[in-house]
């Protein structure tokens, strides 16, 4: 028996919808590419107010561009992420091509994002000297897509991650080569 998902899942296209409907009882809204129409954004905003939404977009440049546009249009929402390694080899990199277990796990661990308060300021973020390796540790730990510094800072705030929580991520790493300063 398929699990019901209350929130509306935002995907890029029809093949993503077909894949999700094969695994869950779910409603989706398709963005149909990165050129989001005003009507589509409005529909997503209404769904977010009434049922909640989960952004579940491809782990590629187009998916990230759509994600950024929608993050700026929504106050509270969830995000689910798959990694490029979750995709069946030799095919397009997308939700529809991901293995079933990766999709189920991504939706199970969807993270709530909100733009109401800042939990970490830029100086606190800079304290951690986030190079590519450290950003990968953080994105893997919180199960979010890999990000540049600006995008990671924004997502950490939307998730309510504090400097203390970020420090605990690095402390929990067995390999201490990351050069985290004590505070």
Secondary structure, 3 states (H helix, E strand, C coil): CCEEEEEEEEECCHHHHHHHHHHEEEEEEECCCCCCCHHHHHHHHHHHHHCCEEECCCCCHHHHHHHHHHHHHCCEEEECCCCHHHECCCCCCCHHHECHHHHHHHHHCCEEEECCCCCCCHHHHHHCCCCHHHHHHHHHHHCCCCCCHHHHHHHHHHHCCCHHHHHHHHHHCCCCCCCCCCC
